[in-house]
Amino acid sequence: MTNQKAKSTLILAIILGLGLFLRIYRLPELMVFGGDVARDFIEARNITTEGKIPLLGSPTSVPWLHQGALYTYILGVVLFLGKYNPLIGGYFAVFVGVLSIYILFRLGKLFFSEKAGLWASFFYAVSPLTVIFDRYPYHQNLISIFTMLFFASLYLSAKKTRFFPLSAFILGLLLQIELSNLVLVPALLVLILDYRKKTSFRALLFSLAAFAITWLPKLIYDIPTGFTQTLGFAAWFFHKILPVDLVNQGSSSLPLTERFLRLFTYFSRIVFWQSVFLSAILVFGAILFLISNFSFRKRKENLSLYLLILWFLFPLLGFVIQGSPSESYVPVLFAFFPLAFSYLLTNFNLLKPLSFLFPLALASFSMFTLLTNDYFVLTGKETLAKTYNFGPSFKLNMEMAKHIVKEAGKEDYNLMPLGVFSHFPSSKLNLVYLTWYLGHPPSLKEEKLKFFVYDNSNNYSFFGSENIKKFNNLTIAKKDEN
C-alpha cells in the first residue's frame, strides 16, 4: 500500500468513525419512536409472529395512497434477528447511515476523484438533518442510500446502456420506499433519451420488466381492489402537475415564494442549521459553480456534472410543483449537497486557503447543534426541540410503557388516547408496541381497567378510582371500574 493510499484509508476511517459516533451517541435514550414508527414495527413484527405479509406500507398524507411494503419486509427481518427489541430498528438505521457515508465516498471517487470522495463523505457524515434521519428507524432512512445507488447506476448506464434495467430496478425500489421519489423518474428518462441510439429495444424491455417487478406487491393488492394504488397514484400525479397548482389555486398549496422558502429551510438543516441565509449562499454558490463548468453540448463528456445537475433540478421542480413540500421529501438530496461542495472545494482555487478551515467550522457547528439539542427529541430538558422536534425520546416512551405495565399488574386493560394525542390513528401505537415488548400489551376487548393518555395541556377529570402520572409531555390516568 502506497503512502497516499494509506493516508486516504486513514482519513476515510476517521470520517466513518465520526459519522458512527454522531449517529449512535445516546441512541438508547434519544432514538425517535413515535406512533408512525411503531405502526411499521407492528406490521413488520406480524410477518414473523403471525405470518401476515403486508402488500402495502405506511399510509401517505393522501389517505388512500400507501407507500410500498419494501421497508416493512426489511424491518421484519431486522426485528426477527433482534428479538423484536425496538432499539434494533435504530441500530439498523445507524448501520445504513454509516454505510451511506462509505458509498458516497465511492460515488465521489467515481464522479470526480478520491479527494472529492473524501470531502463528500465528510460533509455527509456531519450534515445535521442527515444525521437525524440516520438515527430514525423509519422508511425515509433508506431513501438517501438508494438514491446514491440510483445515480451510480445512471453513470454506469451512460457508459454502457445495458445497465439501464439496473437503473429502472433501483428507481422502482425508491418509489416503493417513498412515493415522492417520483421526482427522480425524469432523470432516468432523460438519460434514456440522450443515449437512445446506443440503447437496444431489448434493454428498454428489460428496464420496464425490472421496474414492474418492484411493484408486484402493490399489483397483487390492486387486482381485487380496482387498482386503487397504481391508478390512484397516477391520478394524484396528474393532478399535481396541472399548471393551476403553480399559482396556488389548491387549498393545500402554498404560494410559490413560500414553497421556495420552506425548501431552503429544509436545505439549511442539511447544510448549516443555524442560518438559512448562509446555507442559501453556499447552495447557490455550489450550483453556480457546477453550471459554470458545464456545457450542455458536451454533456456526455461532462457526465458527472450532468448527473449532478439533473439530481438537483428535477427534485427541486417536483417539490415546487407539489405545492406543499415536506421535509420527508428531501432525503433524495442528502448526498447531492456534499458532492456539490466537494466538487467546489477541490476545483475552485480561491477556496484552497480555506479548504480545511471551512469544513472544520461547518462540522463543529453541526456537532454542537445536534449534541446540545439532544438531536431534537423531547427529553424534558430546555432545548430547541421545544419548537422543532421529532417527539418524545425513546427513554420517555419506555418510561411511560413501564409505568402502564407496572400499574396494570396482571389485569387486562385498554389504552385510550384523548384530546390532542388522539388526533392521529397511530398516536398510541408506540405505547402499544412497547407494552407488548414488555410482555403485557393492551387488550383488544372492552376491559374495566383503562389507561387514558393525553397531552399535558389538556385537563381531564375522571370519576372513580384514578392514579394520575405526569410525564414530560403526556399524562397517563388510570381508571379501574372494578
Summary of the structure (lengths in Angstrom):
residues: 482
radius of gyration: 24.0
end to end distance: 75.0
largest distance: 80.1
contacts: 1593
relative contact order: 0.11
helix: 67%
strand: 6%
